[in-house]
Amino acid sequence: MQRKYNKISEEFFEKLKEIVGEKFIFKEYEIRWTYAFGGSIFNKDWIPDLIILPHEKRQISEILHFANKNKIPVIPRGSGTSLSSGPLTPYGGIVLDLNLMNKIIEIDIENNVVEVEPGVICDELNNILRPKGYFFPPDPGSSSVATIGGMVANNAGGIQAFKYGVTKNYVLYLEVVLPDGQILTLGSKVLKSVSSYNLKDLFIGSEGTLGVITKIGLRIRPLPKHRKLGIFIFQDVEDLQDAVMELRRQGIVPNLLEFMDKLLLKAVSEYLKGEFLDIPNGYVLLAETDGDLMKGVDETFALMFDIIIQKNPIYHKIAMNDEERERLILARKANLPALSRIRPNTCVEDCSIQVSDFAKVIKKIEEIPQKIKAKNLLVAIICHMEGNLHPTFLFNENDEDDVKDFEKAIDYLYKEIIMPVGGTITGEHGIGKIKTPYLKLEYSPGVIDLMSRIKKLFDPNMILNPGIGKGDTVYLKKNTRIRTLKNQTGQILEMKCMRCGFCISCPSKIDYMIEAYSPRGRLSILNGLVYGELELNDLINNILHTCSLCGLCQTKCPAGVKTIEIFEKAREIIHK
């Protein structure tokens, strides 16, 4: 059963245009098309009906009040980096693109608080805090483009969660707009307050299903002055697990403890080359300690090193300076670009287990392609060693057989591996619009019903981000459409764009404000053209020609997509 919503009539469009102004509302199909692409498999049926760029809370309040009254879905969106289809639109409706709400309102060092709008980028906030000796610790892999609003909505973590925790540990208060347009402030500016129910935390990790976040008060911490990093390679994953368990038994808390499997290390070594080609292949443990005094950092690292080295790694190296540290950290950060060169698509899954189950779970995940008899599917594994796993599946989303194998692999992952050991189906990416069927494996009917009742208490008309499994148990229809290239019907498209969003700092995207004018958006438009699902017109011509060919996107692209060459060739074909 699918939910029923109203479409946006011309009368509705004019009313919404009055709220935000003509420059900040878009109904052109070609522009809406680009908002249907994300970090998951593309679904042509999930095209939004309208794109709106609000720039203050009163506009959001009026939009939500109007949408709620007329039963129109509203989907908040940050940078579109979700790996679980969070901001995609299975029911159409309005995408609220919040990127224009990007002000850092206040930095209060004395009280260790910053106040920001939801569109502020994580790394940009930390770049401003760093000279002041402070930082906001959560650091997801997409921190260079991830918005603070999106991080709150998904309770993002990152590579330092082992020591510093996740986003909810730093949110003091939120300003939110409810579906009826009501504006509320939840939480408090002070560190301790128990004067109300903890409603603020209900919105953290709610994935845009209860309200739209318009302001965030964050706690910040002094930036550690020193750190020390080592890389350790193990032949057997059991030895690596033993090392991590002993660190825990001894009470040693690294600020960074990261795992990479053999397939990933091989891919990274071939991608980075240089000294990495001399590293023996095996299971990787990156371990780092930090602190304010170098003596204390050295002492803690020495204790950690002694524990790890007793578990017989086949290789180790300690970074002796910042340059060597950055080179070793690059091995972790290069995982996506390295993997993207193996297959056209990389799908990063997200689940968590207890560390005591780590080795046996890793071995079972490695066996998935063989267990399901996949022809082309590969799996690599990254893990934050508090137990948050990221099995990364490599395939081609334009190959029907690959997609079927991928869907079998996801089923096997959660039903046969993660849930039997008492794990969770998501640690930091969210349920999104693809994990709802697995929710019943983790929670009892009573818990699922309670989440549904909470959702309906805040959003009785179910207009906010419908399709998210938290509070909405209606299963979405599977995409069964087979796409065929317009001029090469027997061929399968191989496009290595992961739609990660790292290219959205593009000058034309900043100037034109919307997704269509980003490199990712232009590639999505070309995707539509080659499949015959978009027709070349003046708007598409303009979008493709507003690219200045500056090459910034090519330097930012983890997958090494040759954007300049692609866009130049597209223009050449148009002119012919």
Disulfide bonds with the S-S distance in Angstrom:
none
